[in-house]
Amino acid sequence: MNITEIKSSLMSYLNPNQIGYVIFYATNRCNFRCNFCFYYAEIEKGRKPNELTLNEVEKITKSIGPLLQLSITGGEPFLRKDLHLVTELFIKNCHARYITIPTNGSLGQRMIEFLEYILPRYPTSFIRLTFSIDGVGKLHDESRSMPGSYEKIVENYELISPLRKKYKNLVLDANSVFTSKSEDSICNTLRTLNDKFNFDNLSITYARGEIPDESLKSMSKEKYIEANNLMENFERKKESRFLYPLWRAVRDVSRENLISTVFEDKFVTPCVAGKKLVVISETGDVKPCEILDTSFGNLRDVNFNIYRLLNSAKGKALTDWITSSKCKCSFECALGANVVWNKSQYVRLVKSTFKNVGEND
């Protein structure tokens, strides 16, 4: 990590007027139809003719400034053929060092081609590929409405996993969605993922937003805590990512905050959505988060200068409302950002960091 990268990371973290975390929708297209997907209405529209072009993405990245964290999502991100070039623009223009890409794991060849392009060219940028796995075998297939999808994950994991020995900047994780349908089997799923695979991290996402089947939103606090306690007992693997125990601590503290927010209806921290965290849609709309059905506006209307939207009267009114209304939700990315950028969480964060030191190389 050189001086320029350190300065960029510090600016992204310390400057209250600098966006630190971007969630970028590479596309709304998806080859799966999951009943717990909050983005299903947009996915059903099919490929949008006004999807951001690579040239437009370049203009956006040049306006953002340095990023501490970037998540590239969808839809299924790997359905976008130029995903490697989109990612490259964020690395070059925003100095993005921590990049997360969630995937259903079905497009193995595209994933490998992407990794073989990005990883050797940008060795100081860490790519965290997160496989979405919601059960073992047919349970996963039924959850994702895609027969054979679990076996495809196994197949593609086996192809991609060896790349971690070749490229130290590759991290492979798995995430499971906690729903009323998966809550009884999720512990077995986590044990299987821990025993049969070699993922660097396992996580759980709470079903959120407007989803096709609202009955899937589980309210079993006990089962959610049981699953999280199980993950806590798994051996912690060391990673080459800089400050990896701190990253895991953010995850753990935000998970505790989710329990307080969802199951106890408590307000834990002010939300930094719209300030340090923003969401950019596949058509250029800028939102404070994935839950609120409101937008700062479209980047095409301001010559792709994101700060013109955030600093407008509409933008300031929206972020003021988020703070004054004590807006809270189960959105894990926002919860994580709130831990990073709220001083009230730092004591807990430090304590959790020490607990997250891995035991093996």
Contacts in CASP RR format, 6 or more apart in sequence:
PFRMAT RR
TARGET T0000
AUTHOR 0000-0000-0000
METHOD contacts of the structure
MODEL  1
MNITEIKSSLMSYLNPNQIGYVIFYATNRCNFRCNFCFYYAEIEKGRKPN
ELTLNEVEKITKSIGPLLQLSITGGEPFLRKDLHLVTELFIKNCHARYIT
IPTNGSLGQRMIEFLEYILPRYPTSFIRLTFSIDGVGKLHDESRSMPGSY
EKIVENYELISPLRKKYKNLVLDANSVFTSKSEDSICNTLRTLNDKFNFD
NLSITYARGEIPDESLKSMSKEKYIEANNLMENFERKKESRFLYPLWRAV
RDVSRENLISTVFEDKFVTPCVAGKKLVVISETGDVKPCEILDTSFGNLR
DVNFNIYRLLNSAKGKALTDWITSSKCKCSFECALGANVVWNKSQYVRLV
KSTFKNVGEND
1 124 0 8 1.000
1 242 0 8 1.000
2 124 0 8 1.000
4 95 0 8 1.000
5 95 0 8 1.000
5 97 0 8 1.000
5 124 0 8 1.000
8 66 0 8 1.000
8 95 0 8 1.000
9 66 0 8 1.000
9 68 0 8 1.000
9 95 0 8 1.000
9 97 0 8 1.000
11 18 0 8 1.000
11 66 0 8 1.000
12 18 0 8 1.000
12 19 0 8 1.000
12 20 0 8 1.000
12 65 0 8 1.000
12 66 0 8 1.000
12 67 0 8 1.000
12 68 0 8 1.000
13 20 0 8 1.000
13 68 0 8 1.000
13 340 0 8 1.000
13 341 0 8 1.000
16 275 0 8 1.000
16 276 0 8 1.000
18 65 0 8 1.000
18 66 0 8 1.000
19 64 0 8 1.000
19 65 0 8 1.000
19 67 0 8 1.000
19 275 0 8 1.000
19 276 0 8 1.000
19 277 0 8 1.000
19 278 0 8 1.000
19 306 0 8 1.000
19 310 0 8 1.000
20 66 0 8 1.000
20 67 0 8 1.000
20 68 0 8 1.000
20 69 0 8 1.000
20 276 0 8 1.000
20 277 0 8 1.000
21 67 0 8 1.000
21 68 0 8 1.000
21 69 0 8 1.000
21 70 0 8 1.000
21 71 0 8 1.000
21 276 0 8 1.000
21 277 0 8 1.000
21 278 0 8 1.000
21 333 0 8 1.000
21 337 0 8 1.000
21 340 0 8 1.000
22 64 0 8 1.000
22 67 0 8 1.000
22 69 0 8 1.000
22 70 0 8 1.000
22 71 0 8 1.000
22 90 0 8 1.000
22 94 0 8 1.000
22 277 0 8 1.000
22 278 0 8 1.000
22 279 0 8 1.000
22 280 0 8 1.000
23 71 0 8 1.000
23 73 0 8 1.000
23 277 0 8 1.000
23 278 0 8 1.000
23 279 0 8 1.000
23 280 0 8 1.000
23 290 0 8 1.000
23 333 0 8 1.000
24 70 0 8 1.000
24 71 0 8 1.000
24 72 0 8 1.000
24 73 0 8 1.000
24 86 0 8 1.000
24 90 0 8 1.000
24 279 0 8 1.000
24 280 0 8 1.000
25 73 0 8 1.000
25 74 0 8 1.000
25 75 0 8 1.000
25 279 0 8 1.000
25 280 0 8 1.000
25 281 0 8 1.000
25 282 0 8 1.000
26 72 0 8 1.000
26 73 0 8 1.000
26 74 0 8 1.000
26 75 0 8 1.000
26 77 0 8 1.000
26 80 0 8 1.000
26 83 0 8 1.000
26 86 0 8 1.000
26 282 0 8 1.000
27 47 0 8 1.000
27 51 0 8 1.000
27 74 0 8 1.000
27 75 0 8 1.000
27 76 0 8 1.000
27 77 0 8 1.000
27 79 0 8 1.000
27 80 0 8 1.000
27 282 0 8 1.000
28 39 0 8 1.000
28 42 0 8 1.000
28 43 0 8 1.000
28 45 0 8 1.000
28 46 0 8 1.000
28 47 0 8 1.000
28 48 0 8 1.000
28 51 0 8 1.000
28 74 0 8 1.000
28 75 0 8 1.000
28 281 0 8 1.000
28 282 0 8 1.000
29 43 0 8 1.000
29 46 0 8 1.000
29 47 0 8 1.000
29 74 0 8 1.000
29 75 0 8 1.000
29 76 0 8 1.000
29 79 0 8 1.000
29 80 0 8 1.000
30 37 0 8 1.000
30 43 0 8 1.000
30 74 0 8 1.000
30 75 0 8 1.000
30 76 0 8 1.000
30 79 0 8 1.000
30 104 0 8 1.000
31 76 0 8 1.000
31 79 0 8 1.000
31 104 0 8 1.000
31 106 0 8 1.000
31 107 0 8 1.000
31 146 0 8 1.000
32 76 0 8 1.000
32 104 0 8 1.000
32 106 0 8 1.000
32 144 0 8 1.000
32 145 0 8 1.000
32 146 0 8 1.000
32 149 0 8 1.000
33 40 0 8 1.000
33 43 0 8 1.000
33 145 0 8 1.000
33 146 0 8 1.000
34 40 0 8 1.000
34 143 0 8 1.000
34 144 0 8 1.000
34 145 0 8 1.000
34 177 0 8 1.000
35 143 0 8 1.000
35 145 0 8 1.000
35 211 0 8 1.000
35 212 0 8 1.000
35 213 0 8 1.000
35 216 0 8 1.000
36 143 0 8 1.000
36 177 0 8 1.000
36 179 0 8 1.000
36 207 0 8 1.000
36 211 0 8 1.000
36 212 0 8 1.000
36 213 0 8 1.000
36 216 0 8 1.000
37 43 0 8 1.000
37 211 0 8 1.000
37 212 0 8 1.000
38 207 0 8 1.000
38 208 0 8 1.000
38 209 0 8 1.000
38 210 0 8 1.000
38 211 0 8 1.000
38 290 0 8 1.000
38 291 0 8 1.000
39 74 0 8 1.000
39 75 0 8 1.000
39 290 0 8 1.000
40 211 0 8 1.000
40 212 0 8 1.000
41 210 0 8 1.000
43 75 0 8 1.000
48 282 0 8 1.000
48 283 0 8 1.000
50 283 0 8 1.000
51 282 0 8 1.000
51 283 0 8 1.000
52 60 0 8 1.000
52 282 0 8 1.000
52 283 0 8 1.000
52 284 0 8 1.000
54 82 0 8 1.000
54 85 0 8 1.000
54 86 0 8 1.000
54 89 0 8 1.000
56 284 0 8 1.000
56 299 0 8 1.000
56 300 0 8 1.000
56 304 0 8 1.000
57 86 0 8 1.000
57 89 0 8 1.000
58 89 0 8 1.000
58 93 0 8 1.000
59 303 0 8 1.000
59 304 0 8 1.000
60 280 0 8 1.000
60 284 0 8 1.000
60 299 0 8 1.000
60 304 0 8 1.000
60 306 0 8 1.000
61 89 0 8 1.000
61 90 0 8 1.000
61 92 0 8 1.000
61 93 0 8 1.000
61 94 0 8 1.000
62 93 0 8 1.000
62 304 0 8 1.000
63 304 0 8 1.000
63 305 0 8 1.000
63 306 0 8 1.000
63 307 0 8 1.000
64 93 0 8 1.000
64 94 0 8 1.000
64 306 0 8 1.000
65 93 0 8 1.000
65 94 0 8 1.000
65 95 0 8 1.000
66 94 0 8 1.000
66 95 0 8 1.000
67 90 0 8 1.000
67 94 0 8 1.000
67 95 0 8 1.000
67 96 0 8 1.000
68 97 0 8 1.000
68 98 0 8 1.000
68 340 0 8 1.000
69 96 0 8 1.000
69 98 0 8 1.000
69 100 0 8 1.000
70 90 0 8 1.000
70 94 0 8 1.000
70 96 0 8 1.000
70 98 0 8 1.000
70 99 0 8 1.000
70 100 0 8 1.000
71 99 0 8 1.000
71 100 0 8 1.000
71 101 0 8 1.000
71 102 0 8 1.000
71 333 0 8 1.000
72 83 0 8 1.000
72 86 0 8 1.000
72 87 0 8 1.000
72 90 0 8 1.000
72 99 0 8 1.000
72 100 0 8 1.000
72 101 0 8 1.000
73 101 0 8 1.000
73 102 0 8 1.000
74 282 0 8 1.000
76 103 0 8 1.000
76 104 0 8 1.000
76 106 0 8 1.000
76 107 0 8 1.000
77 83 0 8 1.000
77 101 0 8 1.000
77 102 0 8 1.000
77 103 0 8 1.000
78 103 0 8 1.000
78 105 0 8 1.000
78 107 0 8 1.000
78 108 0 8 1.000
78 110 0 8 1.000
78 111 0 8 1.000
78 114 0 8 1.000
79 107 0 8 1.000
80 86 0 8 1.000
81 110 0 8 1.000
83 110 0 8 1.000
83 114 0 8 1.000
84 113 0 8 1.000
84 114 0 8 1.000
84 117 0 8 1.000
84 118 0 8 1.000
87 99 0 8 1.000
87 114 0 8 1.000
87 118 0 8 1.000
88 117 0 8 1.000
88 118 0 8 1.000
88 121 0 8 1.000
88 122 0 8 1.000
90 96 0 8 1.000
90 99 0 8 1.000
91 99 0 8 1.000
91 118 0 8 1.000
91 122 0 8 1.000
91 125 0 8 1.000
96 125 0 8 1.000
97 124 0 8 1.000
97 125 0 8 1.000
97 126 0 8 1.000
97 242 0 8 1.000
98 125 0 8 1.000
98 126 0 8 1.000
98 128 0 8 1.000
98 241 0 8 1.000
98 247 0 8 1.000
99 125 0 8 1.000
99 126 0 8 1.000
99 127 0 8 1.000
99 128 0 8 1.000
100 128 0 8 1.000
100 130 0 8 1.000
101 127 0 8 1.000
101 128 0 8 1.000
101 129 0 8 1.000
101 130 0 8 1.000
102 130 0 8 1.000
102 132 0 8 1.000
102 175 0 8 1.000
103 111 0 8 1.000
103 129 0 8 1.000
103 130 0 8 1.000
103 131 0 8 1.000
103 132 0 8 1.000
104 131 0 8 1.000
104 132 0 8 1.000
104 144 0 8 1.000
104 146 0 8 1.000
104 149 0 8 1.000
104 153 0 8 1.000
105 111 0 8 1.000
105 131 0 8 1.000
105 132 0 8 1.000
105 149 0 8 1.000
105 152 0 8 1.000
105 153 0 8 1.000
105 156 0 8 1.000
106 146 0 8 1.000
106 149 0 8 1.000
106 152 0 8 1.000
106 153 0 8 1.000
106 156 0 8 1.000
107 156 0 8 1.000
108 156 0 8 1.000
108 159 0 8 1.000
108 160 0 8 1.000
111 129 0 8 1.000
111 156 0 8 1.000
111 160 0 8 1.000
112 159 0 8 1.000
112 160 0 8 1.000
112 163 0 8 1.000
115 127 0 8 1.000
115 129 0 8 1.000
115 160 0 8 1.000
115 163 0 8 1.000
115 167 0 8 1.000
115 170 0 8 1.000
116 163 0 8 1.000
118 125 0 8 1.000
118 127 0 8 1.000
119 127 0 8 1.000
119 163 0 8 1.000
119 166 0 8 1.000
119 167 0 8 1.000
119 169 0 8 1.000
119 170 0 8 1.000
120 167 0 8 1.000
122 169 0 8 1.000
123 167 0 8 1.000
123 168 0 8 1.000
123 169 0 8 1.000
124 169 0 8 1.000
125 169 0 8 1.000
126 169 0 8 1.000
126 170 0 8 1.000
126 171 0 8 1.000
126 240 0 8 1.000
126 241 0 8 1.000
127 169 0 8 1.000
127 170 0 8 1.000
127 171 0 8 1.000
128 171 0 8 1.000
128 172 0 8 1.000
128 173 0 8 1.000
129 160 0 8 1.000
129 170 0 8 1.000
129 171 0 8 1.000
129 172 0 8 1.000
129 173 0 8 1.000
130 173 0 8 1.000
130 174 0 8 1.000
130 175 0 8 1.000
130 203 0 8 1.000
131 153 0 8 1.000
131 157 0 8 1.000
131 172 0 8 1.000
131 173 0 8 1.000
131 174 0 8 1.000
131 175 0 8 1.000
131 199 0 8 1.000
132 144 0 8 1.000
132 174 0 8 1.000
132 175 0 8 1.000
132 176 0 8 1.000
132 177 0 8 1.000
133 140 0 8 1.000
133 150 0 8 1.000
133 153 0 8 1.000
133 174 0 8 1.000
133 175 0 8 1.000
133 176 0 8 1.000
133 189 0 8 1.000
133 193 0 8 1.000
134 140 0 8 1.000
134 143 0 8 1.000
134 144 0 8 1.000
134 176 0 8 1.000
134 177 0 8 1.000
134 179 0 8 1.000
134 182 0 8 1.000
134 189 0 8 1.000
135 143 0 8 1.000
135 150 0 8 1.000
135 176 0 8 1.000
135 182 0 8 1.000
135 185 0 8 1.000
135 186 0 8 1.000
135 188 0 8 1.000
135 189 0 8 1.000
135 192 0 8 1.000
136 150 0 8 1.000
136 185 0 8 1.000
136 188 0 8 1.000
136 189 0 8 1.000
136 192 0 8 1.000
137 150 0 8 1.000
137 151 0 8 1.000
138 150 0 8 1.000
139 182 0 8 1.000
139 185 0 8 1.000
139 189 0 8 1.000
140 149 0 8 1.000
140 150 0 8 1.000
140 153 0 8 1.000
141 147 0 8 1.000
141 148 0 8 1.000
141 149 0 8 1.000
141 150 0 8 1.000
143 177 0 8 1.000
143 179 0 8 1.000
143 181 0 8 1.000
143 182 0 8 1.000
157 172 0 8 1.000
157 197 0 8 1.000
160 172 0 8 1.000
161 172 0 8 1.000
161 197 0 8 1.000
161 198 0 8 1.000
163 170 0 8 1.000
164 170 0 8 1.000
164 171 0 8 1.000
164 172 0 8 1.000
168 240 0 8 1.000
169 240 0 8 1.000
171 200 0 8 1.000
171 201 0 8 1.000
171 239 0 8 1.000
171 241 0 8 1.000
172 198 0 8 1.000
172 199 0 8 1.000
172 200 0 8 1.000
173 199 0 8 1.000
173 200 0 8 1.000
173 201 0 8 1.000
173 202 0 8 1.000
173 203 0 8 1.000
174 193 0 8 1.000
174 197 0 8 1.000
174 199 0 8 1.000
174 201 0 8 1.000
174 202 0 8 1.000
174 203 0 8 1.000
175 202 0 8 1.000
175 203 0 8 1.000
175 204 0 8 1.000
175 205 0 8 1.000
176 182 0 8 1.000
176 186 0 8 1.000
176 189 0 8 1.000
176 190 0 8 1.000
176 193 0 8 1.000
176 202 0 8 1.000
176 203 0 8 1.000
176 204 0 8 1.000
176 205 0 8 1.000
177 204 0 8 1.000
177 205 0 8 1.000
177 206 0 8 1.000
177 207 0 8 1.000
178 186 0 8 1.000
178 204 0 8 1.000
178 205 0 8 1.000
178 206 0 8 1.000
178 207 0 8 1.000
178 218 0 8 1.000
178 224 0 8 1.000
178 227 0 8 1.000
179 207 0 8 1.000
179 216 0 8 1.000
179 217 0 8 1.000
179 218 0 8 1.000
180 215 0 8 1.000
180 216 0 8 1.000
180 217 0 8 1.000
180 218 0 8 1.000
180 220 0 8 1.000
181 216 0 8 1.000
182 189 0 8 1.000
182 218 0 8 1.000
183 218 0 8 1.000
183 220 0 8 1.000
183 223 0 8 1.000
183 224 0 8 1.000
183 227 0 8 1.000
184 223 0 8 1.000
186 204 0 8 1.000
186 223 0 8 1.000
186 227 0 8 1.000
187 226 0 8 1.000
187 227 0 8 1.000
187 230 0 8 1.000
190 202 0 8 1.000
190 227 0 8 1.000
190 230 0 8 1.000
190 231 0 8 1.000
190 234 0 8 1.000
191 230 0 8 1.000
193 199 0 8 1.000
193 202 0 8 1.000
194 202 0 8 1.000
194 234 0 8 1.000
200 237 0 8 1.000
200 239 0 8 1.000
201 237 0 8 1.000
201 248 0 8 1.000
201 251 0 8 1.000
202 231 0 8 1.000
202 234 0 8 1.000
203 231 0 8 1.000
203 251 0 8 1.000
204 224 0 8 1.000
204 227 0 8 1.000
204 228 0 8 1.000
204 231 0 8 1.000
204 255 0 8 1.000
205 332 0 8 1.000
206 218 0 8 1.000
206 224 0 8 1.000
206 258 0 8 1.000
206 262 0 8 1.000
206 330 0 8 1.000
206 332 0 8 1.000
207 216 0 8 1.000
207 217 0 8 1.000
207 218 0 8 1.000
208 217 0 8 1.000
208 290 0 8 1.000
208 291 0 8 1.000
208 329 0 8 1.000
208 330 0 8 1.000
208 331 0 8 1.000
209 290 0 8 1.000
209 291 0 8 1.000
211 217 0 8 1.000
218 224 0 8 1.000
219 262 0 8 1.000
219 263 0 8 1.000
221 259 0 8 1.000
221 263 0 8 1.000
224 259 0 8 1.000
224 263 0 8 1.000
225 259 0 8 1.000
228 255 0 8 1.000
232 252 0 8 1.000
235 358 0 8 1.000
235 359 0 8 1.000
235 360 0 8 1.000
236 248 0 8 1.000
236 356 0 8 1.000
236 357 0 8 1.000
236 358 0 8 1.000
236 359 0 8 1.000
237 358 0 8 1.000
237 359 0 8 1.000
237 360 0 8 1.000
238 244 0 8 1.000
238 358 0 8 1.000
238 359 0 8 1.000
238 360 0 8 1.000
238 361 0 8 1.000
241 247 0 8 1.000
244 356 0 8 1.000
245 353 0 8 1.000
245 354 0 8 1.000
245 356 0 8 1.000
245 357 0 8 1.000
245 358 0 8 1.000
246 349 0 8 1.000
246 353 0 8 1.000
246 356 0 8 1.000
248 352 0 8 1.000
248 353 0 8 1.000
248 356 0 8 1.000
249 349 0 8 1.000
249 350 0 8 1.000
249 352 0 8 1.000
249 353 0 8 1.000
249 355 0 8 1.000
249 356 0 8 1.000
250 336 0 8 1.000
250 339 0 8 1.000
250 340 0 8 1.000
250 349 0 8 1.000
251 336 0 8 1.000
252 352 0 8 1.000
252 355 0 8 1.000
252 356 0 8 1.000
253 336 0 8 1.000
253 339 0 8 1.000
253 345 0 8 1.000
253 348 0 8 1.000
253 349 0 8 1.000
253 352 0 8 1.000
254 332 0 8 1.000
254 335 0 8 1.000
254 336 0 8 1.000
254 338 0 8 1.000
254 339 0 8 1.000
255 332 0 8 1.000
255 335 0 8 1.000
256 348 0 8 1.000
257 268 0 8 1.000
257 269 0 8 1.000
257 335 0 8 1.000
257 336 0 8 1.000
257 338 0 8 1.000
257 339 0 8 1.000
258 330 0 8 1.000
258 332 0 8 1.000
258 335 0 8 1.000
260 266 0 8 1.000
260 268 0 8 1.000
261 267 0 8 1.000
261 268 0 8 1.000
261 328 0 8 1.000
261 329 0 8 1.000
261 330 0 8 1.000
261 335 0 8 1.000
262 330 0 8 1.000
267 326 0 8 1.000
267 328 0 8 1.000
268 328 0 8 1.000
268 338 0 8 1.000
269 338 0 8 1.000
269 339 0 8 1.000
269 342 0 8 1.000
269 344 0 8 1.000
269 345 0 8 1.000
270 323 0 8 1.000
270 326 0 8 1.000
270 338 0 8 1.000
270 342 0 8 1.000
271 289 0 8 1.000
271 322 0 8 1.000
271 323 0 8 1.000
271 327 0 8 1.000
271 328 0 8 1.000
271 334 0 8 1.000
271 338 0 8 1.000
272 334 0 8 1.000
272 337 0 8 1.000
272 338 0 8 1.000
272 341 0 8 1.000
272 342 0 8 1.000
273 288 0 8 1.000
273 289 0 8 1.000
273 292 0 8 1.000
273 319 0 8 1.000
273 322 0 8 1.000
273 327 0 8 1.000
273 334 0 8 1.000
273 337 0 8 1.000
274 288 0 8 1.000
274 289 0 8 1.000
274 296 0 8 1.000
274 310 0 8 1.000
274 318 0 8 1.000
274 319 0 8 1.000
274 322 0 8 1.000
275 310 0 8 1.000
275 319 0 8 1.000
276 337 0 8 1.000
276 340 0 8 1.000
276 341 0 8 1.000
277 288 0 8 1.000
277 289 0 8 1.000
277 333 0 8 1.000
277 334 0 8 1.000
277 337 0 8 1.000
278 286 0 8 1.000
278 287 0 8 1.000
278 288 0 8 1.000
278 296 0 8 1.000
278 306 0 8 1.000
278 310 0 8 1.000
279 286 0 8 1.000
279 287 0 8 1.000
279 288 0 8 1.000
279 289 0 8 1.000
279 290 0 8 1.000
280 286 0 8 1.000
280 299 0 8 1.000
280 306 0 8 1.000
281 287 0 8 1.000
283 298 0 8 1.000
284 298 0 8 1.000
284 299 0 8 1.000
284 300 0 8 1.000
285 295 0 8 1.000
285 297 0 8 1.000
285 298 0 8 1.000
285 299 0 8 1.000
286 295 0 8 1.000
286 296 0 8 1.000
286 297 0 8 1.000
286 298 0 8 1.000
286 299 0 8 1.000
286 306 0 8 1.000
286 309 0 8 1.000
286 310 0 8 1.000
287 294 0 8 1.000
287 295 0 8 1.000
287 296 0 8 1.000
288 294 0 8 1.000
288 296 0 8 1.000
288 318 0 8 1.000
288 319 0 8 1.000
288 322 0 8 1.000
289 329 0 8 1.000
289 331 0 8 1.000
289 333 0 8 1.000
289 334 0 8 1.000
290 331 0 8 1.000
290 333 0 8 1.000
291 329 0 8 1.000
291 331 0 8 1.000
291 334 0 8 1.000
292 322 0 8 1.000
292 327 0 8 1.000
294 318 0 8 1.000
296 309 0 8 1.000
296 310 0 8 1.000
296 312 0 8 1.000
296 314 0 8 1.000
296 315 0 8 1.000
296 318 0 8 1.000
297 309 0 8 1.000
297 314 0 8 1.000
299 305 0 8 1.000
299 306 0 8 1.000
299 309 0 8 1.000
302 308 0 8 1.000
302 309 0 8 1.000
309 315 0 8 1.000
310 319 0 8 1.000
321 327 0 8 1.000
338 345 0 8 1.000
339 345 0 8 1.000
339 349 0 8 1.000
END
